[in-house]
Amino acid sequence: MRKLFALGLILPLLAACSQGRQVQNDEYGDDSKRSRVQGRLGGSDGILVFGTDRSQPAGGSQEGGALGVNAYLWRASLDTLSFLPLSSADPFGGVIITDWYSPPATPGERFRATAYVLGRQLRSDGVRVSIFRQEQRNGAWVDAPVAQSTNVDMENQILARARELRSQTASR
């Protein structure tokens, strides 16, 4: 069972690495530039696929949309991780991979993240985030531990943003 679960996580990751184009970090500077990213819309309702009309809810549900995963969790994950340069994003497999980012205040330290949106429902267990950290020692980057609470805090921020997006959509 564990091997199947691991395989289920690895296959979308590998598929995400082999397809698409490289997204530039400046494309996520503000909402007007986000729409330039292939497959992304400026709105909060998900991705336009095969010419689907955005004004009509797909299948009568606002939560699913045309994505393979929950549209609110997907958008919230992209929004929450937008401070990191995006390396890869697979909306059908639900995998977001960022590139390394070194905060200006601590140039000898860098971070990257991988987010997994796990389903089509907006649930508290619908997103998993893994943060990776490295420190520069003797001119080389060395893996360093990250507190487990960091991953949980990031997941909670994504969930809060997803709820906010959903409430904004419901009030329209």
C-alpha positions as CSV (number, residue, x, y, z in Angstrom):
1,M,0.0,0.0,0.0
2,R,2.8,2.4,0.8
3,K,4.6,1.6,-2.4
4,L,1.4,2.4,-4.4
5,F,1.0,5.7,-2.5
6,A,4.6,6.6,-3.1
7,L,4.2,5.7,-6.8
8,G,1.1,7.8,-7.0
9,L,3.1,10.8,-5.7
10,I,6.1,10.2,-7.9
11,L,4.5,9.7,-11.2
12,P,2.7,13.1,-11.4
13,L,6.0,14.7,-10.2
14,L,7.9,13.1,-13.1
15,A,5.2,14.0,-15.5
16,A,5.3,17.6,-14.4
17,C,9.0,17.7,-15.0
18,S,8.8,16.6,-18.6
19,Q,6.0,18.9,-19.8
20,G,5.2,22.5,-20.1
21,R,7.4,25.5,-20.3
22,Q,9.7,27.1,-17.8
23,V,7.8,29.8,-15.8
24,Q,9.7,33.0,-15.1
25,N,9.6,34.3,-11.6
26,D,8.5,37.8,-12.7
27,E,5.3,36.3,-14.1
28,Y,4.0,36.0,-10.5
29,G,4.8,39.5,-9.4
30,D,1.1,40.6,-9.5
31,D,-2.2,39.4,-10.8
32,S,-1.9,41.1,-14.2
33,K,1.2,39.1,-14.9
34,R,-0.1,35.8,-13.6
35,S,-2.5,35.5,-16.5
36,R,0.5,35.3,-18.8
37,V,1.4,31.9,-17.4
38,Q,0.1,29.2,-19.8
39,G,-3.0,27.7,-18.4
40,R,-3.6,30.3,-15.7
41,L,-6.5,32.7,-15.5
42,G,-6.6,36.0,-13.7
43,G,-9.8,34.9,-11.9
44,S,-10.2,32.6,-8.9
45,D,-12.2,29.9,-10.7
46,G,-9.4,27.7,-12.0
47,I,-7.9,26.9,-15.5
48,L,-9.5,27.2,-18.9
49,V,-9.2,23.8,-20.6
50,F,-10.3,22.9,-24.2
51,G,-12.1,26.2,-24.6
52,T,-14.4,25.7,-21.6
53,D,-16.7,28.7,-21.0
54,R,-15.6,30.3,-17.6
55,S,-19.1,31.9,-17.1
56,Q,-20.7,28.4,-16.8
57,P,-19.8,26.2,-13.8
58,A,-18.3,22.9,-14.9
59,G,-20.6,20.1,-13.9
60,G,-22.6,22.4,-11.7
61,S,-19.9,22.6,-9.1
62,Q,-17.7,25.6,-8.4
63,E,-15.2,23.5,-6.4
64,G,-14.0,21.1,-9.1
65,G,-13.8,23.3,-12.2
66,A,-11.7,22.0,-15.1
67,L,-8.8,21.0,-12.9
68,G,-7.8,17.6,-11.8
69,V,-7.8,18.9,-8.2
70,N,-9.7,21.4,-6.2
71,A,-9.5,24.8,-7.8
72,Y,-9.6,26.7,-4.6
73,L,-6.7,24.7,-3.0
74,W,-4.8,24.9,-6.3
75,R,-5.1,28.7,-6.5
76,A,-4.4,29.1,-2.8
77,S,-1.3,27.0,-3.1
78,L,0.0,29.1,-6.0
79,D,-0.8,32.4,-4.1
80,T,0.8,31.2,-0.9
81,L,4.0,30.0,-2.5
82,S,4.2,33.0,-4.9
83,F,7.2,34.4,-3.0
84,L,9.2,31.5,-4.2
85,P,10.3,31.2,-7.9
86,L,8.0,28.6,-9.6
87,S,9.8,25.7,-11.2
88,S,6.9,23.4,-12.2
89,A,3.2,23.2,-11.8
90,D,0.9,20.4,-12.8
91,P,-2.8,21.3,-12.3
92,F,-4.0,17.8,-13.2
93,G,-1.7,15.9,-10.9
94,G,-1.8,18.6,-8.2
95,V,1.9,19.2,-7.8
96,I,3.7,22.5,-7.4
97,I,7.4,22.6,-7.3
98,T,9.4,25.8,-6.5
99,D,13.0,26.6,-7.2
100,W,15.5,27.6,-4.5
101,Y,15.0,30.9,-2.9
102,S,17.5,32.7,-0.7
103,P,16.0,35.5,1.5
104,P,17.9,38.8,1.3
105,A,18.3,38.9,5.1
106,T,20.0,35.4,5.2
107,P,22.0,34.9,1.9
108,G,23.7,31.7,3.4
109,E,20.4,29.9,3.6
110,R,17.9,28.9,0.9
111,F,14.5,27.2,0.7
112,R,12.3,25.4,-1.7
113,A,8.9,23.9,-1.4
114,T,6.8,21.2,-3.0
115,A,3.0,21.3,-2.6
116,Y,0.6,18.4,-3.3
117,V,-3.1,19.1,-3.8
118,L,-4.6,15.7,-3.0
119,G,-8.1,15.8,-4.3
120,R,-11.1,17.6,-5.8
121,Q,-12.8,18.5,-2.5
122,L,-11.9,21.4,-0.3
123,R,-10.9,19.5,2.9
124,S,-8.3,20.2,5.6
125,D,-6.3,17.1,4.5
126,G,-6.5,18.1,0.8
127,V,-3.0,19.7,0.7
128,R,0.4,18.7,1.8
129,V,3.5,20.9,1.8
130,S,7.2,19.9,2.1
131,I,9.7,22.7,2.8
132,F,13.4,22.0,2.1
133,R,16.2,24.0,3.6
134,Q,19.9,24.2,2.8
135,E,22.7,26.2,4.4
136,Q,26.0,27.2,2.8
137,R,29.0,25.7,4.5
138,N,32.5,25.9,3.2
139,G,31.2,27.1,-0.2
140,A,28.7,24.2,-0.6
141,W,25.0,23.9,0.0
142,V,24.2,21.3,2.7
143,D,20.8,20.0,3.7
144,A,19.5,21.4,7.0
145,P,16.5,20.4,9.1
146,V,13.2,22.2,8.8
147,A,10.8,22.2,11.8
148,Q,7.7,20.0,11.1
149,S,5.6,23.0,12.3
150,T,6.8,25.0,9.2
151,N,5.2,22.5,6.8
152,V,2.0,22.5,8.9
153,D,1.9,26.3,9.1
154,M,2.3,26.6,5.3
155,E,-0.6,24.1,4.9
156,N,-2.7,26.1,7.2
157,Q,-2.0,29.3,5.3
158,I,-3.0,27.6,2.1
159,L,-6.2,26.3,3.6
160,A,-7.1,29.8,5.0
161,R,-6.5,31.3,1.5
162,A,-8.6,28.6,-0.1
163,R,-11.5,29.3,2.3
164,E,-11.1,33.0,1.5
165,L,-11.3,32.4,-2.2
166,R,-14.3,30.2,-1.8
167,S,-16.2,32.8,0.2
168,Q,-15.3,35.5,-2.3
169,T,-16.8,33.3,-5.1
170,A,-19.9,32.5,-3.0
171,S,-20.6,36.2,-2.4
172,R,-20.6,37.1,-6.1
